[in-house]
Amino acid sequence: MNITTFAKRLCLLVPLLLSPAAFAAEMMPAPPQLAAKSFVLMDASSGEVLVENNGDQRLPPASLTKLMTAYIATLEIRRGQIGENDPVTVSENAWRTGGSRMFIKVGSQVTVSDLLHGIIIQSGNDASVALAEHIAGSEDAFADMMNKTVADLGMTNSHFMNPTGLPNPEHYSSAHDMALLARAIIHEDPAHYAIYSQKEFFWNGIKQPNRNLLLWRDKTVDGLKTGHTDEAGYCMVSSAVRDGMRLIAVVFGTSSEVARAAETQKLLTYGFRFFETQTFYQKGTELAQAQVWKGTSSQVKAGLAEDLTMTLPKGQLKKLAASMTLNPQLTAPIAKGDVIGKVEVKLEDKVVHSADLIALDAVEEGGIFRRMWDSIRLFFYGLFN
């Protein structure tokens, strides 16, 4: 495939990581103004923040904290450190924890799976403490695990002191960080993510509903979690899918249970109405072949390290143009993942995004005669190019 053909083809393929503000403002209305302290609307596929207000402000997250508690629990399950059916003995400390409850009994044994449902659906503080103690031995040790995971996920404005979200001056997060956490939950473990869409959970003779009102009001919503304390106000992290596009909406500090659902719905409606997201190629897809000198092979496949995904205001796709350049003097040995070229995406005359093309395979150094012959060819290549 020549460069011109590839550039034409790539116009439909390259991910746009530019802020929507770079596009003409007259093409879409201003984002909704929400009655909330902080909010973020994120495209789940690309991680692009479409709308935000005070998105990095550090605020008390209340029971949104339990998203991290549940994330670590499912991570430990996937790693084989704990099992879904493992019995967990409920400590007095867990049983006495105040706030919302699953109503587990001190000294009883509850499976990891049931506790996970009690955390996600019933927002049980008692269940959160019991599972944290089972995983790490104590709440303090579990908080250390939480903050290690905060760093791993790039949540730069979060710090956790407990697995429940009960108030503590050093316990905080942000709308942007919660969107990052929700994205990890959605993408890394679809099986456990299905729990977040369940509308109720029955335990110990008590049936409790999921507090996410949007699960009843909007059939496209399938998660995630609500939270409330007097200090935090009413908070929510929610996600929905329409026509293959998934959005994550986070609101902090609304005035009521009804308000947090209504404000979240405004964000989701705006995002689905005025933006589009599409993944054209997954990472590792061959986009071209580059010539290799002095190697066991004369060519190497070129592709991108990340999925080709774009998020942009509707109707803007036709305004993009893209081009590709490959290093003309690639010399073996070449390791898989080595940078061998670049893609540039332009809006009019401005480069709005660039990405490295990488080698999808390794090419070992060729034999002595191959290296000598290619050295001669490279000499004349340099003279005429």
GIGICOR-V197901 format. One record per backbone hydrogen bond with DSSP energy under -0.5 kcal/mol. NH is the residue of the N-H (numbers start at 1). CO is the residue of the C=O. If there is no record, write none. Layout:
# GIGICOR-V197901
nh,co
NH,CO
NH,CO
This chain:
# GIGICOR-V197901
nh,co
6,2
7,3
8,4
9,5
10,6
11,7
12,9
13,10
14,10
17,15
22,19
23,20
27,24
28,25
34,32
36,34
37,252
38,252
39,53
40,250
41,51
42,248
43,48
44,42
44,246
45,246
47,43
50,41
50,48
51,41
53,39
57,54
59,57
59,173
64,61
65,62
66,63
67,64
68,64
68,65
69,65
70,66
71,67
72,68
73,69
74,70
75,71
76,72
77,73
78,74
79,75
80,77
81,76
82,76
86,83
88,110
89,87
90,88
90,108
95,91
96,92
97,93
97,94
107,90
108,105
110,88
112,86
113,84
115,111
116,112
117,113
118,114
119,115
120,116
121,117
122,117
123,119
124,118
125,100
126,100
128,124
129,125
130,126
131,127
132,128
133,129
134,130
135,131
136,132
137,133
142,138
143,139
144,140
145,141
146,142
147,143
148,144
149,145
150,146
151,147
152,148
153,149
154,151
155,150
156,154
158,155
159,172
171,168
172,159
172,170
173,59
176,55
178,174
179,175
180,176
181,177
182,178
183,179
184,180
185,181
186,182
187,183
188,184
189,185
193,189
194,190
194,191
195,192
196,193
197,194
198,195
201,208
203,201
203,206
206,203
208,201
208,206
210,199
211,121
213,211
215,212
216,213
217,213
218,214
221,218
222,239
223,239
225,237
227,235
229,233
233,229
234,254
235,227
235,233
236,251
237,225
238,249
239,223
240,247
241,220
242,245
245,242
246,244
247,240
248,42
249,238
250,40
251,236
252,38
254,234
260,256
261,257
262,258
263,259
264,260
265,261
266,262
267,263
268,264
269,265
270,266
271,267
272,268
273,269
274,270
275,271
276,312
278,310
280,278
280,308
281,308
284,304
285,282
287,302
288,302
290,300
292,298
293,330
296,364
300,290
302,288
303,358
305,356
308,281
309,307
310,278
311,16
312,276
314,274
316,313
319,316
320,317
321,346
323,344
325,342
327,340
330,291
330,327
332,293
333,363
334,363
337,359
338,335
340,357
341,357
342,325
343,355
344,323
345,353
346,321
347,350
348,319
348,346
350,347
352,345
352,350
353,345
355,343
357,341
358,303
359,338
360,301
363,334
366,294
371,367
372,368
373,369
374,370
375,371
376,372
377,373
378,374
379,375
380,376
381,377
382,378
383,379
384,380
385,381
